[in-house]
Amino acid sequence: MIDSSFHELSVRGTPDFPLEPYFLDENHPRYNMQFHWHKEYELINILKGTFTIILNGNSYELKEGESVFIPGGIIHGGTPKNCLYEVIVFFPSIMFATQKSRFILESQILNPVFFKSNKNAENIFNALRFKPEGYELTVIGNLYLLSETMLKLKDNNNIAPDLRIEKIKNVLYYIEKNYTEGISLSDLAKVSSMNPNYFCRFFKQLTKETPIEYITRYRIEKACEMLVGGHSVTDTAYHCGFNDTSYFINIFKKHMGLSPKQYQLAH
């Protein structure tokens, strides 16, 4: 997603409707969802194909018509295959109409919930796609109804706490804040408070990428945003932590299938 980060820092929607929708196809720079986490809730809906999602290291496959609700604080990412999918990221405060509803959401819906097919999820995405008059009410109403269903399914996918996950969150935040500079494995291991070798093994186990592969892909995604914003290839390369423009061009083409200039012209 273009303006979401490893650890949520960006604004979602507006103060009175704190929700942001995203539609992702193979042309989107974050079509392959890199691992990240944020405090907001997230709802992912598969329109076509399949999507392998990993939640705190646990892998699940979503198919067309299926969706998943992800509460805040869970590291998640995934790999689409011939897939179109849509996402909403929203602050839970959008549903805090009463103290009771707030209590239920914050204390009882703490794990991901999967839906084979759900009319309320479908209504939410349709309202956000077409935006008829009063669509915000449709969205909020169906979020409440979806929550009722989640209460019934909330114990189906418990994820056991893992202190190592919390340490990796610190690493993801460090990468986000320092991707424009040089980042070494020793830096990341220190942030994680892990032995460097153990850190590398656990990081790959969790994200399915080495730390270096992960950083490179994040830098490429940031580069896509800069290029779409009109920045030059050279400025983009150096801002995103690449000290050699030729190397940046080669790596960008490997990841995106186009040169940076071709990508910029296409978007």
C-alpha positions as CSV (number, residue, x, y, z in Angstrom):
1,M,0.0,0.0,0.0
2,I,1.4,3.2,-1.1
3,D,1.5,5.2,2.2
4,S,1.4,2.5,4.8
5,S,4.6,1.8,6.6
6,F,6.2,-1.0,8.6
7,H,5.0,0.8,11.8
8,E,2.0,3.0,11.3
9,L,2.9,6.7,11.2
10,S,0.5,8.0,8.5
11,V,-2.9,9.5,8.7
12,R,-5.9,7.3,7.6
13,G,-8.8,9.0,6.0
14,T,-10.2,12.0,7.9
15,P,-10.6,12.7,11.6
16,D,-14.3,11.9,11.5
17,F,-13.9,8.9,9.1
18,P,-10.4,7.4,9.9
19,L,-10.4,4.7,7.2
20,E,-8.4,4.4,4.0
21,P,-9.2,1.9,1.2
22,Y,-6.7,0.5,-1.3
23,F,-7.0,-1.6,-4.5
24,L,-4.0,-3.6,-5.5
25,D,-3.2,-5.3,-8.8
26,E,0.1,-6.4,-10.3
27,N,1.0,-2.8,-11.3
28,H,0.9,-1.6,-7.7
29,P,4.3,-1.1,-6.2
30,R,3.2,-2.9,-3.1
31,Y,1.3,-5.7,-4.9
32,N,3.5,-8.1,-3.0
33,M,2.7,-7.1,0.5
34,Q,5.9,-6.5,2.4
35,F,5.8,-7.4,6.1
36,H,4.7,-4.5,8.3
37,W,2.6,-3.8,11.4
38,H,0.4,-0.9,12.6
39,K,-1.9,-0.2,15.4
40,E,-5.0,0.1,13.2
41,Y,-7.2,-2.7,12.1
42,E,-7.0,-4.1,8.6
43,L,-9.5,-6.0,6.4
44,I,-8.3,-7.7,3.3
45,N,-10.7,-9.1,0.6
46,I,-9.6,-11.3,-2.3
47,L,-11.4,-10.4,-5.6
48,K,-9.5,-12.8,-7.8
49,G,-6.8,-15.5,-7.6
50,T,-5.1,-16.5,-4.4
51,F,-3.1,-14.7,-1.6
52,T,-0.8,-16.4,0.8
53,I,-0.8,-14.3,4.0
54,I,1.6,-14.7,6.9
55,L,0.5,-13.4,10.3
56,N,3.2,-13.4,13.0
57,G,4.9,-16.2,11.2
58,N,1.8,-18.3,10.5
59,S,0.9,-19.0,6.9
60,Y,-2.7,-19.1,5.5
61,E,-4.0,-19.1,1.9
62,L,-6.9,-16.9,0.9
63,K,-9.0,-17.5,-2.2
64,E,-11.4,-15.5,-4.3
65,G,-14.3,-14.3,-2.2
66,E,-12.5,-14.8,1.1
67,S,-11.3,-12.1,3.5
68,V,-9.4,-11.7,6.7
69,F,-9.6,-9.2,9.6
70,I,-6.3,-8.4,11.2
71,P,-6.3,-6.6,14.6
72,G,-3.6,-4.1,15.4
73,G,-0.1,-5.1,16.4
74,I,0.3,-8.2,14.2
75,I,3.2,-8.4,11.8
76,H,1.7,-9.3,8.4
77,G,2.6,-9.6,4.8
78,G,1.9,-11.8,1.9
79,T,2.3,-13.0,-1.7
80,P,-0.5,-12.7,-4.3
81,K,-0.8,-15.1,-7.2
82,N,-2.8,-14.0,-10.3
83,C,-4.5,-11.9,-7.7
84,L,-6.6,-8.8,-7.4
85,Y,-7.3,-7.7,-3.8
86,E,-8.6,-4.8,-1.8
87,V,-7.7,-3.5,1.6
88,I,-9.1,-1.1,4.2
89,V,-7.0,0.1,7.1
90,F,-8.9,1.9,9.8
91,F,-8.6,3.2,13.4
92,P,-10.9,1.2,15.7
93,S,-12.2,4.5,17.0
94,I,-14.5,4.6,14.0
95,M,-16.5,2.0,16.0
96,F,-16.3,3.4,19.5
97,A,-19.9,4.7,19.6
98,T,-20.3,3.4,23.2
99,Q,-18.0,2.3,26.0
100,K,-19.4,-1.2,25.6
101,S,-18.5,-1.5,21.9
102,R,-15.0,-0.2,22.7
103,F,-14.6,-2.7,25.5
104,I,-15.6,-5.6,23.2
105,L,-13.3,-4.6,20.4
106,E,-10.3,-3.9,22.6
107,S,-10.6,-6.9,24.9
108,Q,-12.2,-9.7,22.9
109,I,-11.2,-9.4,19.2
110,L,-7.5,-9.8,19.6
111,N,-6.7,-12.4,16.9
112,P,-7.2,-12.6,13.1
113,V,-10.6,-13.8,11.9
114,F,-11.1,-15.4,8.5
115,F,-14.3,-15.3,6.4
116,K,-15.0,-17.7,3.6
117,S,-17.7,-15.4,2.3
118,N,-19.3,-12.5,4.2
119,K,-22.0,-10.1,3.0
120,N,-21.0,-7.4,5.5
121,A,-17.4,-7.3,4.2
122,E,-18.8,-7.2,0.6
123,N,-21.1,-4.3,1.5
124,I,-18.1,-2.4,3.1
125,F,-15.9,-2.7,0.0
126,N,-18.8,-2.0,-2.4
127,A,-19.7,1.2,-0.5
128,L,-16.1,2.4,-0.6
129,R,-15.7,1.6,-4.2
130,F,-18.9,3.4,-5.5
131,K,-19.4,5.9,-2.7
132,P,-23.1,6.5,-2.9
133,E,-24.6,9.2,-0.7
134,G,-24.3,8.2,2.9
135,Y,-21.8,5.5,2.2
136,E,-19.9,6.2,5.4
137,L,-23.0,5.0,7.4
138,T,-23.1,1.8,5.3
139,V,-19.4,1.2,6.1
140,I,-19.7,1.8,9.8
141,G,-22.9,-0.2,10.1
142,N,-21.5,-3.2,8.3
143,L,-18.3,-3.0,10.4
144,Y,-20.4,-3.4,13.5
145,L,-22.3,-6.3,12.0
146,L,-18.9,-7.9,10.9
147,S,-17.7,-7.5,14.5
148,E,-20.7,-9.5,15.7
149,T,-19.6,-12.3,13.4
150,M,-16.0,-12.0,14.6
151,L,-17.1,-12.4,18.2
152,K,-18.5,-15.9,17.3
153,L,-15.3,-16.8,15.4
154,K,-12.7,-15.1,17.6
155,D,-11.2,-18.3,19.1
156,N,-10.6,-20.1,15.8
157,N,-7.2,-18.6,15.0
158,N,-5.4,-17.8,18.3
159,I,-1.8,-16.8,17.8
160,A,0.4,-17.6,20.7
161,P,2.4,-14.6,22.1
162,D,6.1,-14.6,21.0
163,L,8.5,-12.0,22.6
164,R,10.7,-12.4,19.5
165,I,7.9,-10.8,17.4
166,E,8.1,-7.7,19.5
167,K,11.8,-7.5,18.9
168,I,11.3,-7.8,15.2
169,K,8.8,-4.9,15.3
170,N,11.7,-2.7,16.6
171,V,13.8,-3.8,13.6
172,L,11.0,-2.9,11.1
173,Y,10.7,0.5,12.7
174,Y,14.4,1.0,12.6
175,I,14.5,0.1,8.8
176,E,11.6,2.5,8.2
177,K,13.4,5.4,9.9
178,N,16.9,4.7,8.4
179,Y,16.4,3.2,4.9
180,T,17.9,6.3,3.4
181,E,21.2,5.5,5.1
182,G,23.5,2.5,5.2
183,I,22.1,-0.3,7.4
184,S,24.2,-3.3,8.5
185,L,23.2,-6.7,9.9
186,S,25.0,-5.8,13.1
187,D,22.9,-2.7,13.4
188,L,19.7,-4.7,13.1
189,A,20.9,-7.5,15.4
190,K,21.7,-4.9,18.0
191,V,18.2,-3.3,17.7
192,S,16.6,-6.8,18.1
193,S,18.8,-7.7,21.1
194,M,19.6,-11.0,19.3
195,N,22.8,-12.7,18.3
196,P,23.4,-11.7,14.6
197,N,23.2,-15.3,13.3
198,Y,20.1,-16.1,15.3
199,F,18.5,-12.8,14.3
200,C,19.1,-13.5,10.6
201,R,17.6,-17.0,10.9
202,F,14.5,-15.8,12.8
203,F,14.0,-12.8,10.5
204,K,13.9,-15.1,7.5
205,Q,11.7,-17.6,9.2
206,L,9.2,-14.8,10.0
207,T,9.3,-12.8,6.7
208,K,10.5,-15.4,4.2
209,E,13.3,-12.9,3.2
210,T,16.8,-12.2,4.5
211,P,17.2,-8.8,6.1
212,I,19.1,-7.5,3.1
213,E,16.4,-8.7,0.7
214,Y,13.8,-7.1,2.9
215,I,15.6,-3.7,3.0
216,T,16.2,-3.7,-0.7
217,R,12.5,-4.4,-1.5
218,Y,11.4,-1.6,0.9
219,R,13.8,0.8,-0.7
220,I,12.4,-0.1,-4.2
221,E,8.9,0.5,-3.0
222,K,9.9,3.9,-1.6
223,A,11.6,4.6,-4.9
224,C,8.4,3.8,-6.8
225,E,6.6,6.5,-4.7
226,M,9.3,9.1,-5.4
227,L,9.3,8.3,-9.2
228,V,5.5,8.7,-9.4
229,G,6.0,12.0,-7.5
230,G,8.2,13.3,-10.3
231,H,11.7,12.9,-8.7
232,S,14.6,12.2,-11.0
233,V,16.1,8.7,-11.1
234,T,19.4,10.0,-9.6
235,D,17.7,11.8,-6.7
236,T,15.5,8.8,-6.1
237,A,18.4,6.4,-6.0
238,Y,20.4,8.4,-3.5
239,H,17.5,9.3,-1.3
240,C,16.5,5.6,-1.1
241,G,19.9,4.4,0.1
242,F,21.5,3.4,-3.2
243,N,24.9,5.0,-3.6
244,D,25.3,4.0,-7.2
245,T,22.7,5.0,-9.9
246,S,23.6,2.1,-12.2
247,Y,23.2,-0.4,-9.5
248,F,19.9,1.1,-8.5
249,I,18.6,0.9,-12.1
250,N,19.6,-2.8,-12.3
251,I,18.0,-3.7,-9.0
252,F,14.9,-1.7,-9.8
253,K,14.4,-3.5,-13.1
254,K,14.9,-6.8,-11.4
255,H,12.1,-6.1,-8.9
256,M,9.7,-4.2,-11.1
257,G,10.3,-5.5,-14.6
258,L,10.9,-1.9,-15.9
259,S,13.6,0.6,-15.6
260,P,13.0,3.5,-13.2
261,K,12.4,5.8,-16.1
262,Q,10.0,3.4,-17.8
263,Y,8.1,3.0,-14.6
264,Q,7.9,6.7,-14.1
265,L,6.5,7.3,-17.6
266,A,4.0,4.4,-17.2
267,H,2.6,6.0,-14.0
